[in-house]
Amino acid sequence: KTFYHKPGLFVRVTDDMSAEDIKAKVAAADAYMVDYVGMELTIDGFGVKSIVGDAASFAAAVKAVREASQRPLILSSSDPAVIEAGLAVLNGENPMVYGANGDNWEAMADLAKANNASLGIMGESLDALADLTEKVVAKGVEDIVLDPMARDLGASLTLSTQIRRLAIKKNYRPLGYPIISLAYAAEEKS
């Protein structure tokens, strides 16, 4: 089968790293390229994750990434104020805003809509994910990415397969969006 939309490969940095460390990591990843059977494979972008939980630290991390690379970004935090600070640094760019859940979805949807950004939503179950998707779409956000919150490889494969089957074979629209899988999540779980 042919993949029409290849999956993106993003490298994560966190706001508890120094600006110099972020720039060094991003510059090295940004320059990486390997020739694989005539295809040039590179990193597709960078994820900036909030660990500190402080808007100023997050904004500084986003700024450091942007100074080292112009590749696409995923801004990751469950705090809308932190995400807003990161979006302010990007000045009109439209990254993915990741971290919407049952508690913060309204504020996150408003930020995504106002900044023309895609929205990554998380759900503890497929029902919760579908319900949240319907709410976000009703708020006017159509560019959505789903995170079924599987935190190990087996569960991720199982849930991703279930989501695709429901969306394609059962025509269940609330789960008919791209899926994000976070490789670092299994490491954080243990």
Salt bridges, closest charged atoms under 4 A:
ASP30 OD1 - ARG71 NE 2.52
ASP44 OD1 - LYS6 NZ 3.40
GLU67 OE1 - LYS23 NZ 2.67
GLU67 OE2 - LYS63 NZ 3.77
GLU93 OE1 - ARG66 NH2 2.84
ASP110 OD1 - LYS139 NZ 3.14
ASP131 OD2 - LYS135 NZ 3.37
ASP147 OD2 - ARG151 NH2 3.17
GLU188 OE2 - ARG12 NH1 2.76
